Amino acid sequence: MASPSPQPRRNAPVSQPSLSPQAPAALESRTLPSLHLLVGLGLAVAGVIAFSLRPVIIKLAYRYDVDPVTLIMLRMVFALPFFLAVAAWQSGRGGRARIGRRDLALTIGLGVTGYYAASFCDFLGLRYVSAGMGRLLLFLYPTIVVVLSALFLGKRIGLREVVALVVSYAGVALVVWSEVGTGHPDFMTGAGLVFMGAFLYSVYLVGSSQVVRRVGSMRFTAYAMTAACLCCIAQFLLLRPLSALDLPAPVFGLSAFMAVVCTVLPVFMTAEALRRVGANMVALCGAMGPVAAAIFGYLVLAEPMGWLQLAGAALTVAGVMIISLWKTA
């Protein structure tokens, strides 16, 4: 005969899940992931928009007859203290392995290539092309990375990548065709310089893929940017007299804004966004770059934004997204 089951005590308290001390913690744990995602997406979008402002700020500064050598030096002078601070912080963290001489040399060399030489080509090219056009050409770097990876790292180019390359460059050709003969007389020279900047930045990305794993992304970025800043300052001291700094006050204000808002903040906002939401989401947000630059150029600089430019930009963005989403999936 089975023993009777124990009867609950008449005065036992009834469980109230809504009053349980664990309920707030459980609710918080359910909301944290969505908040984490929203912050990451917000940082990615903010980084893209801030970076898209850079060509517009450069074009505004050129209205005061400042030359590219002086302007890029001013930008890096204002940015250098931030990167030195991050480099010092990263070096002083306990448990961090020292960077070997080879990795340090590679970091400096890649910083000079990807942030000094590439930026200088971009600054030079923006004297002759619109802000939107400059950002669109610079946005081609993922397609160049695919080609360089195939040539030097042995990675195969498949049908999907070929389609993406064709779509991207068809969009660029459409925009270039719409602006030839209507823009600056040296438009093609400017477009070539900006494209060279995109190429050099792609070399930096391909070359840094292995170094970053050994050095760490924050430390690598801080060291590479510091090397680039010092190169820009040295270039100015070699090529320009100090009297070249006799410039209107707005040039210094625009340079400081470009350094902090368009250089330092996007670098670290994008790094944090990558940590929170991954490269796939950051790549999606990156598609806003050329569109944002074109809108800023239209609103601030009164640059033309016709149907051909929009259609070409849409094709270019679509092609880059095919590659970016496939590479980061």
QUIWOQUI-V550984 format. One line per field, one symbol per residue. ss: DSSP state (~ for helix, > for strand, _ for the rest). psi: psi as a letter, one per 30 degrees, with the letter a starting at -180 (. if undefined). burial: I if it has 24 or more other C-alpha atoms within 12 Angstrom, else O. Layout:
ss=???
psi=???
burial=???
This chain:
ss=________________~~~_~~~~~~~~~~~~~~~~~~~~~~~~~~~~~~~~_~~~~~~~~~_____~~~~~~~~~~~~~~~~~~~~~~~~~________~~~~~~~~~~~~~~~~~~~~~~~~~_____~~~~~~~~__~~~~~~~~~~~~______~~~~~~~~~~~~~~~~~~~~~_______~~~~~~~~~~~~~~~~~~~~~~~~~~~~~_~~~~~~~~~~~~~~~~~~~~~~~__~~~~___~~~~~~~~~~~~~~~~~~~~~~~~~~~~~~~~~~~~~~_~~~~~~~~~~~~~______~~~~~~~~~~~~~~~~~~~~~~_
psi=kkkkkkkkkegkkkkjefgkffeeeeeefffeeeeeeeeeeeeeeeeeeeeffeeeeeeeeffghkleeeeeeeeeeffeeeeeeeeeeeefkkgkkkkleeeeeeeeeeeeeffdeeeeeeeeeffflleeeeeeeeffeeeeeeeeeeeffgkkjaeeeeeeeeeefeeeeeeeeffkffbkeheeeeeeeeeeeeeeeeeeeeffeeeeeeekeeeeeeeeeeeeeeeeeeeefefklfffgillefeeeeeeeeeeefdeeeefeeeeeeeeflfeeeeeefffdeeeeeeeeeeefhkkiaeeeeeeeeeeeeeeeeeeeeff.
burial=OOOOOOOOOOOOOOOOOOOOOOOOOOOOOOOOOOOOOOOIIIIIIIIIIIIIIIIIIIIIIIOOOIIIIIIIIIIIIIIIOIIIOIIOOIOOOOOOOOOOOOIIOIIIIIIIIIIIIIIIIIIIIIIIIIIIIIIIIIIIIIIIIIIIOOOOOOOOOOOOIOOIIIIIIIIIIIIIOIIOOOOOOOIIIIIIIIIIIIIIIIIIIIIIOOIIOOIIIIIIIIIIIIIIIIIIIOIIOOOOOOOOOOOOOOIIOIIIIIIIIIIIIIIIIIIIIIOIIIIIIIIIIIIIIIIIIIIIIOOOIOIIIOOOIIIIIIIIIIIIIIIIIOOOO
